[in-house]
Amino acid sequence: MIDELPSAGELDFVQAFARPLPQQVMAEVLGFPESDIPQLAAWGEAQVMPFVYGEGHLNRLSDEQLAAQFTQLDGFKEYVQDIVRAKRQSPADDMISFLTQVTYSALDRKLTDLEINGIVYAMVLGGLETTQYALEQQAQLICDRPGLFEALQADPLLLRTFIEESLRLRAPTQGLSTRLTSQDERFGEVDVPRGSVLHLRWAAANIDPEEFECPMDLQLDRKAASRHLAFSAGPRVCPGAGISRLEQHIAWTRLLERLESMSYGSDNTFSHQPGIMLGTLQLNLELVKAAK
């Protein structure tokens, strides 16, 4: 993918790299043909519509948007069902094939087609938009801090902490899960009655000064940098956290190896994706490849 980038000049980093990378990775992991990646991207967009495209503070979709979403997701379900049936007959080295063969030990049986469909749905939902936004936010953090690009090039061991710090400061999802209170509770000066629905927003927790010294600073020497909540925590921790971290680490390892410099290009508006996702819709960068 980096080979296809121009040797020098401006490009939209989102469309040229941050968006297609997780799409290709997810297609390969699941066992989807490469030719189906554009359709996979469309299904991913349909999945996140309730989170990012709604109107008003309640983020409600119009009737037309809901109809379009259901049409897309019905097509996705049928597509995955066909893939699952094919993989049961001729398994390959991919996640869907694995899911068709594995035994669900709690019930001592194979997973049903519907259960596999649900797992694939969750993987696509959590693995496309989020990694895209993480990569482009990391690019912004680098461009905003003179010398950071060179520091990461000089010491690749700093990359792990950089990724964790970027996830803490610019988590792709600022809140997602909901909870139902089992008893009356009081948070600060606010009474929350039993049976209330709470929408968790962990962005504030990631910059809590009681947990992180100088929380607004990106520190490459921060201890226990992975204590952030970008992937949530506990029994509801993101199951894709490992592969997302790996994608980000490999992506920046290769970019730092292949690029001589990276800076902001022209005409950046920094328009953000509305909703609970934190991401820039377009990011113009000026890249210069290193001489081979």
C-alpha positions in Angstrom: 0.0 0.0 0.0 2.9 2.4 0.8 4.4 1.5 -2.6 1.3 3.0 -4.2 1.8 6.4 -2.5 3.5 9.1 -4.5 7.2 9.8 -3.9 6.4 13.3 -2.7 3.4 15.6 -2.6 0.0 16.0 -1.0 -2.7 13.3 -0.5 -5.7 12.6 1.6 -4.3 10.3 4.3 -7.7 8.9 5.2 -8.6 7.7 1.6 -5.0 6.7 0.7 -4.0 4.8 3.8 -6.0 5.0 7.0 -9.3 3.8 5.5 -8.2 1.0 3.1 -5.7 -0.6 5.5 -8.2 -1.9 8.1 -10.6 -2.9 5.3 -7.9 -5.1 3.7 -6.9 -6.6 7.0 -10.5 -7.4 8.0 -11.2 -9.0 4.6 -8.2 -11.2 4.9 -8.8 -12.2 8.5 -12.5 -13.1 7.8 -11.8 -14.8 4.5 -13.7 -12.4 2.2 -12.4 -12.0 -1.4 -10.4 -8.9 -2.0 -12.9 -7.9 -4.7 -15.6 -7.6 -2.1 -13.8 -5.0 0.0 -15.8 -2.0 -1.4 -19.0 -3.8 -0.4 -17.5 -4.6 3.0 -16.8 -0.9 3.5 -20.4 0.0 2.6 -21.7 -2.5 5.2 -19.3 -1.1 7.8 -20.7 2.4 7.2 -24.3 1.1 7.5 -23.4 -0.5 10.8 -22.2 2.8 12.4 -25.0 4.9 11.0 -26.9 5.1 14.4 -23.8 6.3 16.1 -22.6 9.0 13.7 -25.2 10.1 11.2 -28.3 10.9 13.3 -29.8 14.4 13.7 -29.9 16.2 17.0 -28.5 15.3 20.4 -30.5 12.0 20.4 -28.8 11.0 17.1 -32.0 9.8 15.5 -32.0 8.6 12.0 -34.7 9.6 9.5 -37.1 7.0 8.2 -35.2 7.0 4.9 -31.9 6.5 6.6 -33.3 3.6 8.7 -34.7 2.0 5.5 -31.4 2.3 3.7 -29.5 0.9 6.7 -31.8 -2.1 7.0 -31.5 -2.8 3.3 -27.7 -2.8 3.5 -27.5 -4.9 6.7 -30.0 -7.5 5.2 -27.6 -7.8 2.3 -24.7 -8.2 4.7 -26.4 -11.0 6.6 -27.2 -12.9 3.4 -23.6 -12.5 2.2 -22.1 -13.8 5.4 -24.6 -16.7 5.5 -23.4 -17.8 2.0 -19.8 -17.5 3.1 -20.4 -19.5 6.2 -22.1 -22.3 4.3 -19.1 -22.4 1.8 -16.6 -22.4 4.7 -18.3 -25.3 6.4 -17.9 -27.4 3.2 -14.4 -26.2 2.3 -12.6 -24.5 5.3 -9.6 -22.3 4.7 -7.1 -20.5 6.9 -9.4 -17.7 8.1 -11.6 -16.6 11.0 -14.9 -17.7 9.6 -13.6 -21.2 8.7 -12.3 -21.4 12.3 -15.7 -20.4 13.7 -17.4 -23.1 11.6 -15.1 -25.8 13.0 -14.7 -24.8 16.7 -16.8 -26.4 19.4 -18.7 -24.2 21.9 -17.5 -26.0 25.0 -20.3 -24.6 27.3 -22.9 -26.4 25.3 -20.7 -29.0 23.7 -21.8 -28.1 20.1 -20.8 -26.2 17.0 -21.7 -22.6 16.6 -24.8 -22.0 14.5 -24.8 -19.9 11.3 -26.7 -17.2 13.2 -24.1 -17.1 16.0 -21.2 -16.9 13.5 -23.1 -14.1 11.7 -23.3 -12.2 14.9 -19.6 -12.6 15.6 -18.7 -11.4 12.1 -21.0 -8.4 12.4 -19.3 -7.4 15.7 -15.8 -7.8 14.1 -16.7 -5.6 11.1 -18.5 -3.0 13.4 -15.5 -2.8 15.7 -12.6 -3.2 13.2 -13.1 -0.8 10.4 -14.0 2.8 11.4 -12.2 2.7 14.7 -8.8 1.7 13.4 -9.2 4.2 10.5 -9.8 7.0 13.0 -7.0 5.9 15.3 -4.5 6.1 12.4 -5.5 9.5 11.2 -5.7 10.9 14.7 -2.1 9.6 15.3 -1.0 11.4 12.1 -2.4 14.6 13.5 -0.6 14.1 16.8 2.6 13.7 15.0 2.1 16.7 12.7 1.1 18.9 15.7 4.4 18.1 17.6 7.6 19.2 15.9 10.3 16.5 16.4 8.0 13.6 17.2 8.3 12.0 13.8 12.1 12.1 14.1 12.0 10.8 17.7 9.9 7.8 16.7 12.2 7.1 13.7 15.3 7.3 15.9 13.9 4.9 18.5 11.2 2.5 17.3 10.8 1.2 20.8 8.9 4.4 21.6 6.2 3.5 19.2 4.3 1.3 21.6 3.9 4.1 24.1 3.0 6.6 21.4 0.2 4.4 20.2 -1.2 3.9 23.8 -0.9 7.7 24.5 -2.7 8.5 21.2 -5.5 6.1 22.1 -5.7 7.7 25.5 -5.9 11.3 24.1 -7.8 10.6 20.9 -9.8 7.4 21.5 -11.7 6.6 18.2 -14.9 6.0 20.3 -15.5 8.4 23.1 -18.2 6.3 24.6 -20.4 3.4 23.5 -21.7 1.1 26.1 -24.9 1.7 28.1 -25.7 0.5 31.6 -29.0 0.1 33.6 -28.7 1.2 37.2 -29.8 -1.5 39.7 -30.3 0.9 42.6 -30.7 4.5 43.4 -27.3 6.3 43.1 -25.8 9.7 43.5 -23.0 11.0 41.3 -21.6 14.2 42.6 -24.7 16.4 43.0 -26.9 14.4 40.7 -29.4 11.8 41.9 -29.8 8.9 39.5 -32.9 6.7 40.2 -32.9 2.9 39.9 -33.7 1.8 36.4 -32.0 4.7 34.7 -30.0 4.2 31.5 -26.5 5.6 31.6 -24.4 6.1 28.5 -20.7 5.7 29.4 -18.3 8.3 28.1 -14.8 7.4 29.0 -13.0 10.3 27.3 -12.9 12.2 30.6 -11.5 9.2 32.4 -8.6 9.1 30.0 -7.5 12.6 31.0 -8.2 12.3 34.7 -5.4 14.1 36.5 -5.7 11.7 39.5 -4.8 8.8 37.1 -2.5 10.5 34.6 0.2 13.1 35.5 -0.1 16.0 33.1 -3.0 14.3 31.3 -3.1 16.5 28.3 0.5 15.9 27.4 1.6 13.1 25.1 4.5 11.5 27.1 6.6 8.9 25.4 8.1 7.9 28.8 4.7 7.5 30.6 4.6 4.5 32.8 1.8 1.9 32.4 0.5 3.9 29.4 -2.0 1.2 28.5 -4.2 1.9 31.5 -6.5 4.0 29.4 -10.1 3.1 28.6 -10.0 3.4 24.8 -11.0 -0.3 24.6 -13.1 -0.2 27.7 -12.2 -2.7 30.5 -13.4 -5.7 32.4 -15.8 -8.3 30.9 -16.8 -5.8 28.2 -13.3 -5.0 27.0 -13.1 -4.7 23.2 -12.3 -8.2 21.8 -10.5 -6.6 18.9 -8.1 -4.6 21.0 -5.1 -6.9 20.2 -5.5 -6.8 16.4 -6.2 -3.1 16.4 -3.0 -2.4 18.4 -1.1 -4.7 16.0 -2.4 -3.0 12.9 -1.5 0.4 14.3 2.0 -0.7 15.3 2.8 -2.3 12.0 1.3 0.6 10.0 3.5 3.2 11.8 6.6 1.0 11.8 6.4 0.8 8.0 5.5 4.4 7.5 8.4 5.6 9.7 10.7 3.3 7.7 9.5 4.4 4.3 8.9 8.1 4.8 11.5 10.9 5.1 9.0 13.5 6.4 5.3 14.0 7.1 3.5 17.3 7.6 0.1 18.9 7.1 -0.9 19.7 3.6 -3.1 22.5 2.5 -6.9 23.1 2.8 -7.5 21.0 5.9 -10.8 21.9 7.6 -10.5 19.2 10.3 -14.2 18.5 10.0 -15.0 15.7 12.4 -17.3 12.8 12.1 -20.4 13.7 14.2 -21.6 11.3 16.9 -19.7 9.2 19.4 -16.8 8.5 17.0 -13.8 10.8 17.1 -12.3 11.1 13.6 -11.6 13.5 10.8 -13.4 12.9 7.6 -10.4 14.1 5.5 -6.8 14.7 6.3 -4.5 16.3 3.7 -0.8 15.5 4.4 2.4 16.2 2.6 4.5 13.1 2.5 8.1 12.6 1.2 9.3 9.1 0.8 12.9 8.2 1.8 15.3 7.4 -0.9 15.8 3.6 -1.3 
